Amino acid sequence: MDQTVTRPPVEAAPPMLGPRQYGAVNWLGLWTLCLRETRRFWKVGMQTLFAPVVSSLLMLFVFKLAFGVGNGGMVGGVDFATFLAPGVVMMAILNNAFANTSSSLIIAKVQGNSVDFLMPPLSPMELTVGFLSGAVTRGILVGLVTYAAVWIMQITPFQIVNLFAVVYFSVIASLLMGAVGLIGGIWADKFDHMAAVQNFVIMPLTMLSGTFYPISRLPEPFVTISHYNPFFQIIDGFRYGFTGHAEGNLWFGGAMTAAITLGLVVWCWALLKRGYKLKA
């Protein structure tokens, strides 16, 4: 007697999935790069966030001991320690925004894992925005933590007078130094090159920016030259947000720093589009 064998029906294979489709902006890839740049410094928060705060607090403490009590005098209608504090906070913002992008690029190049951000379908502008987002995030966070530490420990009293000036110059400073760090990271082949940028470009501009003194005490022509130093304009505008006093023209400083920042961002985009020192 014949037996009929019943076979289960053959299921159709699932359709092959094609490549992910996205519009003019790869939002998923951009968001992933932004998270990567933020988590990269967040994992070592004691080094990237709290170490700069300790350095700033020690600097303020030493200056206050040396000049603050009875000997500091008045600068722009405020005590010298109050004049100094916003400059020290801004210096921490500038240095950490630069460190975030520069270290990200130079470490990727030295370790040979630049492919992690070159292979994904990210445009040069998306790469620029992604890297700069990490610099802005780190710079703003360091500034907030430093300000909170100074306020809690009451090392020197300084209150926000103009919130717009504080926010504007904080963001401009982070973008500007993030772009400088990105350009330096693309150009540098080793860590010594980045040290040269810090020692011969950033350090002189910082020391001559009026962070620790009013630039009116400089002899000519350094007073006039300092007004074209973007670091001075950023620190002066940021300090105005806390003291209500500015040594320069805020409108000129805001426009000049915005123009320089835009130019540096375009430069970053051009280098990434060309693949300068990134693509073989």
Secondary structure, DSSP 8 states (H G I E B T S, - for coil): -----------------------SS-HHHHHHHHHHHHHHHHTTHIIIIIHHHHHHHHHHHHHIIIIISSSS-EETTEEHHHHHHHHHHHHHHHHHHHHHHHHHHHHHHHHT-THHHHSSS--HHHHHHHHHHHHHHHHHHHHHHHHHHHHHHTSS----S-HHHHHHHHHHHHHHHHHHHHHHHHH-SSHHHHHHHIIIIIHHHHHTTTSSS-GGGS-TTHHHHHTT-HHHHHHHHHHHHHHS--SS-HHHHHHHHHHHHHHHHHHHHHHHHHTTTT--
